[in-house]
Amino acid sequence: MRSGFMHAQLTRHLRRLAVELGCRPIGSPANEAAADYIRDAFRALGLAVEEQPYPCTGWDCRGAWLSSAGDPLPVQANAFSPACDVTAAAVPASTLDELAAADLTGKIALLHGELVAEPLSAKSWFLRGERDDAIIAALEGKRPAALLAPPPATPQYEQFTADWELDLPAATAPLATIERILARPGPLHLRLECAKFSATARNIVARKPGVRPADAPARKVVLMAHFDTRINTPGALDNAGGVAVLLALAEALREIALPFDLEFIAFDGEEYLPIGDDEYVRRAGEASFADISLAINMDGAGYVAGRNTVAAFNVSPEQAGRIEAIVAHCPAVQWVEPWPQSNHSTFSFRGVPALAFSSAGAFNLAHFQADTIDKVSVAKLVEVVDVVREIVAG
């Protein structure tokens, strides 16, 4: 594929997802439109396409309001929060001990300090820890009327909760607002106009068969990127750029005869549960992972202010030598330590050799409104396409 044509194709895919569709969390019309766009792009390349629908929870919010003694305060409803209209005292808790001792029934739980240093894992998330379980148990047992907290101190998340299974009205206020409430106790009025609803998410999987002798064992290489976003971001880096690379690779590799099958996966539900990976595994079966020679994920690549990065998982010395030689041809791409927070982990946790492409600094923008198309360098996306194409077809 000519570089000029590739640049134009990447730009078109990026603009469609991050500008024309924008925010596309699971269960939303924009998410459905993104799945349709990816499906149609694969089909236009002559690839066999499987849609993998699965049930999820959608969420809609028409507004959030918070006031103290009649003075309006800034507030934002947390993802998947149910609606509420509550006037009640705010009961603060900054540690697990304070939370355990607090009388929260019918009150607004005002969580702050070390208690909200990290976001609360979803109830069904398999990596949740004892801290998460303790907080969830306390909140569900004490039955506050609502929860209010500042953004977590971690750079990648701006809400303490985002769980469709947590049936507790929850909202986020700036830290300065939380500190004002703590300094001047009194009843708060919190109104959230939100609704959860049954919806459908979809992985889009495209396949290109390899050319090999009939008696040769089935082998395949898997390329992937997720296309959903969090509720408040156009998701240009996270991860319209990765999807653009995936679609460009499907076009760049379609005419190349390879001795193994190719599978292109556009995952849904990477940002919120239920994750699309679980539906993919359910359909593929655990045994199928033994047939995968290499899995390559693109998530957060192309940051205009940071170098592209690559991390390796489970690669053999022979694979590592070949891949490192290819990456060495592109000195702008830097190796980084393995990181688990994306779709490649579904494969690497099962022993599959895997690579994850991203870019330095991208995760400080991911999940936020500032993750806009101007933060993506299409030239750096071309770089990822070139490197991955050489790794796959080299």
Number of C-alpha atoms within 10 A of each C-alpha: 12 7 12 10 10 21 17 12 18 26 19 12 21 25 18 16 29 26 16 12 16 23 23 26 27 32 24 20 15 18 25 20 14 24 23 14 15 24 21 15 18 21 13 10 14 15 21 14 18 14 15 17 15 17 14 20 20 20 20 17 19 9 13 20 17 22 16 17 9 9 9 11 18 13 22 18 27 25 25 27 28 22 22 17 16 19 19 18 18 25 22 23 21 15 16 15 10 13 22 17 11 15 15 25 15 16 21 26 27 22 22 22 15 13 22 21 15 19 19 21 20 21 16 12 13 8 10 13 11 9 13 18 15 13 18 17 13 18 21 12 12 18 19 22 23 30 25 28 26 24 22 23 16 12 14 16 20 20 24 27 29 23 22 23 13 17 14 21 26 28 26 23 20 16 15 11 16 20 13 13 18 15 9 10 13 13 18 21 20 27 21 25 16 20 14 17 12 10 16 16 28 26 25 25 22 24 20 21 17 16 13 15 9 7 6 10 10 16 19 24 18 20 27 24 31 28 32 33 28 23 24 17 21 29 32 34 32 32 27 34 35 30 31 28 32 28 25 23 22 25 20 16 17 16 10 11 14 18 16 21 20 22 22 24 26 26 25 34 26 21 21 23 20 22 20 27 22 14 21 20 15 10 11 11 10 10 8 13 20 14 15 21 17 23 25 26 28 32 28 29 36 31 28 21 13 19 19 26 20 23 17 19 23 17 18 9 9 8 14 15 11 13 20 12 11 17 20 13 10 13 10 14 22 17 14 16 9 13 12 12 11 16 26 27 20 19 24 20 13 12 15 21 22 26 25 26 25 30 24 20 16 24 20 14 22 24 24 21 15 17 24 20 23 12 17 24 19 25 16 22 25 21 20 27 24 20 18 24 16 14 18 18 11 11
